[in-house]
Amino acid sequence: MMNMLVTTKLKINKPAHQIFEAIVSPTEIGNFWFSSSSERWDTGKRIILKYKEYHAEGVITVLEIEPEKKIVFSWGEEHDEITMVTISLQQQQSETIIEVVESGFDVHDPEIVAKMMAQKEGWVYTLTCLKGYIENGISNLRASLIH
């Protein structure tokens, strides 16, 4: 049976609190991921995320926040393809391992492999942009992927 999880891990040479803040802060997220976030992420909140470059927006529901350790949210509601994303942060001295696991893909979807590959590509790209931003202050990598 096929594993219905997309898992992506990356080492970032900064402490977990900086990485956590970059994700949940509406003023920082635009430096590496979405162009804007409607508000600070917290458990139970519905957050509107916008990509002005792609004329797109989506809603996430934040299911769990454990500061500097874990963020869990669901998304895809607007397309009736809800998946759950768990972002885990594990600090080791002055570096942090960030792991993103996305689950809940429809095993019966004839496009499941293509969708999971696209999500994997997206997470690798997002974490690479996050690393560039957090480690080196590079904020012009986001929204450069051509589809």
C-alpha positions, 0 to 999 in steps of 0.5 A, spaced: 500 500 500 502 506 498 504 511 503 499 517 503 504 522 506 508 527 503 514 528 508 520 534 507 525 535 512 531 541 512 536 543 517 536 551 518 542 554 521 538 558 526 534 557 533 527 554 533 524 560 535 526 564 529 523 559 524 517 559 528 516 566 528 517 567 521 511 562 520 506 564 524 507 572 524 503 576 518 509 581 517 514 575 516 511 570 512 511 574 506 519 574 506 519 567 504 512 564 503 505 567 501 505 574 500 500 575 506 497 572 512 490 575 515 493 575 522 498 571 527 497 564 527 494 561 533 490 555 535 483 555 532 484 561 528 482 561 520 487 564 516 487 567 509 493 566 506 494 570 499 499 569 493 498 576 490 503 574 484 498 568 482 492 572 484 490 566 489 488 565 496 486 560 501 484 559 508 487 554 513 484 552 520 490 552 525 488 546 529 494 546 534 500 550 536 506 548 540 510 555 540 517 553 537 515 546 536 509 544 532 504 547 528 498 543 525 493 546 520 488 543 515 487 546 508 484 545 501 477 546 504 475 551 498 477 545 493 474 539 497 481 536 498 482 537 505 489 535 507 493 536 514 500 539 515 504 538 521 510 542 521 515 540 527 521 544 529 527 540 533 532 544 535 539 541 536 544 547 539 544 553 534 540 549 528 533 546 527 531 541 523 524 543 520 519 537 518 513 538 514 508 532 514 502 533 509 497 527 510 490 526 508 490 525 500 485 521 497 487 514 496 482 513 490 484 520 486 486 518 479 491 524 480 494 522 487 501 521 485 501 527 481 498 531 487 503 528 492 509 530 487 506 537 486 506 538 494 513 535 495 515 540 490 512 545 493 514 544 500 521 543 498 521 550 495 518 553 501 523 550 506 528 552 501 525 560 501 525 559 509 532 557 509 534 563 505 530 568 509 532 566 516 539 564 515 541 570 510 535 575 509 534 573 502 526 575 501 526 575 493 526 567 492 518 566 494 513 566 488 519 565 483 517 558 481 514 557 474 508 552 473 
